Amino acid sequence: MRKKFKSLAKITPFSAFVQFLFTFGLIDSIGLTAPAYGLLIAIGIQVTLTTISAQSFTKLNKMPIYSTILLSIFSLCYLKLFF
């Protein structure tokens, strides 16, 4: 259990940094869709790195990937419709 917590303690800040970079650093160049892309990439990184650290390649949990894609599509559509 301690090993899993240590791996998450390293992965989560990296994913948060990617989200921060997209939200605040790339908003001038990408626009309002930057947070949606950042969320998609950050959670994708988190799921991939967590799977690698847990060494469960055959049991890749696809639900976080699907929910991330749906949430990002919703965010992009919402931004396109209202902004």
C-alpha positions in Angstrom: 0.0 0.0 0.0 2.8 2.4 0.8 4.5 1.8 -2.6 1.2 2.6 -4.4 0.8 5.8 -2.4 4.4 6.9 -3.2 3.8 6.4 -6.9 0.6 8.4 -6.8 2.4 11.1 -4.8 4.7 11.5 -7.8 2.2 11.1 -10.6 -0.5 13.5 -9.3 1.6 16.6 -9.1 2.9 16.0 -12.6 -0.6 15.7 -14.0 -1.6 18.8 -12.0 1.3 20.7 -13.5 0.2 19.7 -17.0 -3.3 21.0 -16.3 -1.9 24.2 -14.8 0.3 24.7 -17.9 -2.7 24.3 -20.3 -5.1 26.4 -18.1 -2.8 29.4 -17.5 0.1 29.1 -19.8 -1.5 28.2 -23.1 -4.8 30.0 -22.9 -3.4 33.0 -24.9 -2.4 30.8 -27.8 -5.1 28.1 -27.8 -7.9 30.1 -26.3 -10.8 29.0 -24.0 -10.5 25.4 -25.1 -7.0 25.1 -23.4 -8.5 23.9 -20.1 -10.5 21.2 -21.8 -7.4 19.9 -23.7 -5.4 20.2 -20.5 -7.9 18.1 -18.6 -7.9 15.4 -21.3 -4.1 15.2 -21.5 -3.6 15.4 -17.7 -6.1 12.6 -16.9 -4.7 10.5 -19.7 -1.2 10.9 -18.3 -2.5 10.1 -14.8 -4.3 6.9 -16.0 -1.3 5.8 -18.1 1.3 6.4 -15.4 -0.8 4.8 -12.7 -1.3 1.7 -14.8 2.5 1.5 -15.5 3.4 2.0 -11.8 0.8 -0.6 -10.7 2.1 -3.0 -13.4 -1.4 -4.0 -14.5 -1.1 -3.6 -18.2 -3.6 -6.2 -19.0 -6.2 -4.8 -16.6 -6.1 -1.2 -17.8 -9.1 0.6 -16.3 -10.8 2.2 -19.3 -13.6 4.0 -17.4 -11.4 7.0 -16.4 -10.4 7.3 -20.1 -14.0 7.2 -21.3 -15.2 9.6 -18.7 -12.3 12.0 -19.5 -13.1 11.9 -23.2 -16.8 12.5 -22.6 -16.1 15.3 -20.1 -13.6 16.9 -22.6 -16.1 16.6 -25.5 -18.8 18.2 -23.3 -16.4 21.0 -22.3 -15.4 21.7 -25.9 -19.0 21.7 -27.1 -20.1 23.9 -24.3 -17.4 26.4 -25.1 -18.1 26.3 -28.8 -21.8 26.9 -28.3 -21.7 29.7 -25.7 -18.4 31.5 -26.4 
